[in-house]
Amino acid sequence: MPRNEAAFSKGYIDGLRVSPDGKRLYYYDTKARGLELSVNPTGAKTFSVYKWVNGKPRRVVLGHYDGLALQGIEFNENPLVVLGNNAALTVDHARLLAQAVIQQLAAGEKPREIKRKEEVAELTLGQLFTEYINNYAMEHTKTWSVMQASFDRYLANWKNRPVKEITRGEVQLLINKLGKASGQTTANRTLELLRAVINKGKHWSLVMGDNPASGIAKFRLKSRSRFVSEDELPKLMAAIHAESNDSVRDYVLLSLTTGARKSNVLAMRWDQLDLHQGIWMIPDTKNGTSQTILLTNEELDILKARFAARKSFEWVFVGPGKVKQLKDPKKGWARILKAAGIKDLHLHDLRRTLGSYMAMSGASLSVIGNALNHKELSTTRKVYAQSARTAEKAARERAHEMMFPAEQPVPANEPEVAESNVVPLMTPAKDIEF
């Protein structure tokens, strides 16, 4: 099949049309040998250099055609500065850039775009994740260490794989497997992490092509509404007070009474506390704000006792190891639940327990939201609306007792009203189904 060759000009290129059968068309310049123009089915026109080098074909994309494009002074000094940026090029620009690229190829050098593509092709998921943690997550997120732990646990098998080789099908199979083996929440978070890392790689031009973690449906999760019921609360309190590890015991108690997030209670420091004024100042929380908690007498008694017997001048809750900070006390929490005979209760449910009891006591959603440091009232409403409705119902029932006493004495010296003349508070209509 003969090649489409012509002396490129603005008029010539502007007159080129797309292929009627939807194929990409190629044209070659007779003035700058090796300069190629492709016209794709959408009408986009792209300049490239197409040359055989050492017995192998090389195609280096130069940029897209724009008959009115302008270039800076740097282009005149070295046209290669725009290579790899999909620059807008006139015919003259394309010829100058093509000449520079052909000279590099003839000298055995690799143009910057070729080097970049080879580097990107070899980039592994582990290398990309390291870039993500060091150059983004550490500075912009508070949970980067959790991300690191999740990657090490659930994505470590892929750390030496080139990102470009990971397929959407493999990601789907991994998420399905995690959903069964480690839980649907874990699977969803792993998918979100993988998607975010690769998207950041695309933003940095370290990853080309589609994100294989995009288009994967997450598991539909029900919002957890578990909290300690009135029947469970005495058993839980007895088990907490019977816990032999004082750090675990007091940590659980303060988590329950303050409603603070688990990470903030674990990271409680003596310099955050004013035990005379009864104030706990949390400098940084999950939602990016500080939080001030006014401590109750019960909470102050716990903290003053710990201060008198403190084992660290830094951390309130001391654990084993060099850092001396108590980490997530999963074993201690398991002991407490076993002693209490309670199942399916998470440490985070203690925070929800305080909010639920506040709602049932009649506290407004705004007060609950402030107590739990919710950034948006919608978050509070979503979780505690049912408890608030329970409190509302109880308040209406108390009002009904005052409004409609069960026994109303008949006033003295007044005739009794015949039962047939008494009009009930509500008379249901007949033959109506509700």
N, C-alpha and C positions, 0 to 999 in steps of 0.2 A: 504494500500500500504506500503510495507516494507521500512524502512529508509535505506539510503545509508550510512553505517557505515564502517570505516576502520581506521587503525592507520596512521595518516597523516605523510607523508614524502615528501621530495622534488621530488623524482621520481614518487610517487603516484600522487601528484598534477599536476606535469608537464604533466602527461599522460592523464589527464581529458580533455574531448572534449565537445563542445557545444551540446545542444540537437538538433536533426534533425528537431523537430517540432517547434523550436523557443521559447521554454519555459526556464525559469530559473531553474537550477538544484541545489539541496542542498545536502551537504555531512556533516557527523558528525564524529568527532574524538573520538576514543575509549580510548585514553590515557588522554585526558582532557575533561571530560564530560561537555557539554554545549558549546564547541567550534564548530562553524559551518563554513562551506565554501560554498559560492554560486558562481555558474558559470553562467553569464548572456549570452544572445544570441550573444554578440559581442566577447565573450571569456574572458572578464575581470573576475578576481577571487577575491572575497572579504571575509575576515574573520569577523565573528560576534560572540557575545555570545547570545545564545538563551536559556532562562530559564523561568520556571514558578515561579512567585513570588507572594505569597498571592492570589493564584488562578487566576492570570492573566499572560499571556505570555509577556515576555520582550525580545526585541532584541536590542542589543547595537552594533553598527558597530565599529569594531576595526581598520581596515585599509585594504589595498589591498595586495595581495600576491606578494612577490618578493623573489625568492629563494636565491638571492645574496645580500639582503639588509644588511646594517650595522646600528648600533645604537650608540648613544653617551653614555658617562658615566652616564648621568642623568637617562637613561632608566634602567640601572642596579640597580640604587638606588630606582627608583620609576617608573615602566612601565607606570603608568597612565599619565605621562607628555605628551605622544604622542596621547592620546585619543582625538578624535574630529578633528584631523588634516589629516585624511585619510593617515596615515603613511604607508610606505613600510615595510612589515613584513615577516620574514621567519617563518617556522613552530614553531621553538623554541620561537621566539619573540611572536607569536600569543598565545602560551600556557601560557607564563608568564603574558601577558596582560590579557588574559581571566581569569586566576586565581585571579588577583587583582580585576577585575570587579565583579566576582562572589562573592568575599568576601564582597565587598561593598553592593551588592544586598542583600546578606544574613543578613547583619547588618542593613538593612533598609535604607541605604544611596542611594542617586541618583548619579550615575556617572556624571561627568562634562558634557558629551555629552547630557545626558537626560535633565539635568537642562537647558542647552543652548537651546535645541529644545523647551522646554516648554516656556522659556522666549521669544524666537522668535515667537512662535505660538500666544502669547498674545500681541505682540507689535502692537500698534495702529498706524494708519497713522499720527495722530497728534503727537505722541511721536517721530516717525521717522522724521517728518518734523522739530520738535524742535532740534533734533540732527543734522540734515542737516544744519539748519540756524546757530546754535551756534558753531558747530565744522567744518564747511566748508564754507558756503556762506559768513559769515561776514568777513572772512579772505581773500577769494579768489575772491569775486565778488563785484561790486560796486552797484548792483541793488538788494541786499538782502531785503531791505525794500519794494521794489516793489513786490518781491516774496512773502513776508509775507502778503502784502495786497491782492495779487491775491489768495493766499491760503485761507485767511479769507473770501473772497468774493465768491469763486467758488468751494472750496473743503471742506468748514467747515462742511458740512453735513456728511462727511466721517471721521472726525478727531477721532471719538471714535471706528471706525471699525478696527478690526485686519487686518493688511496688507494682510495676507495669505487668507482672505476671499474675497478680492476684485477680481472680475473676469474681463477678457478681454471684455466680452459682456457688462458688466456694464460701463466700461470705454468708449466703443464705443457709448453707448446710451447717456452718459453724454456729450461727445464731440459733438454729433449730436444736442443735446438740446441746448448747449451753442452756437453752430454755428447759430442757428435760433434766440435765445433770446438775445445774447450779441455780436454777430458778429463772423465771421470766424477767424479773427485775434486773438481775445480773446480765442476762442476755441483751436486754434493751440498752443498758448502760455501756456495755462493751461495743455494741453497734454504734452508739452515739460517739464514743471515744474514737473508734476507727474512722468514722465519717469525718469528724472534726480534724483529725490529724492529716488525712489525705486532702481535705479541702484547703487546709493551711498550706500544704505542699503545692497545691495547684496555684494558690494565691502567690506563693513565692517563686513560681515557675520551676519548681523542682519535680513536679509530676505533670505529665501530659496525658491527655485523653480523659475519659470519663472516670468518675469516682465509683469504684466497684461497690462501695458501701451505700451509695445512693440508690433509691428505688426499692430498698429492702423494708418491708413492713415490720414495724415493731409489734410486740405482743400487746394486746389490750389488757391493761391492768385495772383492777378495781381499787379505788382509793381506800386505804386502810383506815378504819374508824375504831380500832380496838383501843379500849382503855380499861382501867381496873374498875370492876363493878363494885357495888356496895357490899355484895356478899364476899367478894375476894379481898377487899381492902384490909379487914382485920387480920386475915391469914397472912397477907403480904407483909404487913407491918410487924407482925410477930416474927416472921422469918428474917426480916431485915435486922431487927434488934438482936436476933440470936446469931447473926453472922460474926464469925470470930475475927475476920480481917477488918480492922477498924477503918482502913482506907476505903475498902469496898462498901462497907456499911454506910459510912457517912457520905460517900459519893452518891449512892443510890438515894439516900434520904434527901440530899440537897437537889438532886435531879428531879425528884418528885415534888418537893415543896416550892422550888424556885421556877420550875418549868423552863430553865435555860437549856440550850442545846448541849448535846453530849460533849461535843468538842470543847465548848467553852467551860463546862464544869471540870473536865479533865485538865484543862490548861489554867485553872484558877491559880493565881499567884497572890502571895501576901501583899505585894505592893498595889494590888487592885482593890484591896479591902480597907475600909475604915470601920473598924469594929467599935469605935466610940460613937460615931454618927449612925452606924448601921447601914452602910452603903457598900455595894459591890459595883464597881465601874468596869465593864467589859470593854476594852478599847476597840475590838474589831470582831464583828460577827459575820455569819454566812452571807447576809444580804448587804454587806459592805458598810454598815453603820455601827456606831458604838451603842452600848446599852447600859442604862443605870438601873440597878435593882435595889429597892429599899428592903432591907432584910427584916424578917419578923423575929420575935424573941426566940422562937424555937430554932431558927436558923442561926442566930447569933450564939445561942448556947452551944450548938455543935461546933461552930468555928472557933469560939473562945477556948473550948476544951482542946481542940486540935492545936491551937496556937500555943497553949501552955505546955503541950507535950510534943511540939513540932520536931520533926526529924530533918527538916530542910528549911532554910531561910528563903527559899525561892518558891517551891511548889507546895500547895496546900495538900494535895493528894500525892503521896510518895509511893513509888513502885520500885521494883528491882531493876538492876542495870545501872550503867554509867550515868544516864541522863537523870535518873531518880524521879522521873515523872510517871505517874500511873498511866498505863495504856489501857485500851479497851478491856475492862475486866469481864470477859466472857465466861470464864470458869466460875468466878465468884457469883455472877448473875445467875448462872445455871444452878449453883448450889441453893441460892435463895428461892428460885422457882420450884425446885424439887422439894425443899422443906415446906413451902407454902402449898404444894399440890396444885400449882397453876401451870397451865400450858398455853402456848401460842401468845406469849407476851414479850414484846421487845423492849429494850431500854428506851427507845424513842417513844414508846407508848406511855411512858411516865409523863412526858411533856404534854401529850394529848390528854392524859388523865387530869392534870391540873386545869387545863382549858375547859374540859367537859364539866368538871365540878363547879368551876366558876360560872359557866353558862347555866347550869342547873340551879345555882344559887341566886340567879337573877342578874348577874353582871351583864352589861351590854357588850356587844361584839367589839366595839371600839376599845373598851377597857381590856377585854381579853387579848385583842390584837396588840395593844401596847405592852401588856404583861409578857407576851410571848415574842415581842419584837418582830411582828410580821410587817413586811414592807407595804403590802397591799391588804386592804380590808377584805377584798374578795377571797384571799387565802383563808382568813378567819371564818368568813361566812360559809365557805365551802365545807370546812371541817366541823365546825361547831354549831351549824344551823339547827341540826336535829336536837342537840342538847338545849339550845336556846328555846326551841319550840316546846320541849318538855317542861322547862321552867315557866314558859308562858301558860301552858295548860294548867300547871299547878297553881299559878297565880289566879287564873280565872276560876278555878274550883274553889279557892279560898274566898274570892269575891262572891261567888254564888252562895256560899254558906252564909255570908253576911246578908246578901240580898234576899235570899229565900230560905229562911230557917226551916228546919224539918218540922218543928212543932210551934205554931203560932197561937199563943193563948187568946181566948175570946175576951175582948174588953168587957169590964163589969157594966151591968145595967143596959147591955145591948143584946137584942135577940140573936140567937144563933142563926146562921145562914143555912138554909136547907142545902144538903149535899148536892141536890140536883141543880142548884143555881150557881155552884162554884165553877168558875171558868179556869181550866188548867193553863199553866204557863205556855204550853204549846199543844195544839190539838192536831194530831196527824190527819191528813186527808185520807179518805177511804179510797181503796182501789188504786193507790199510787205506789209503785215499786221504787225503792231507793237503792 
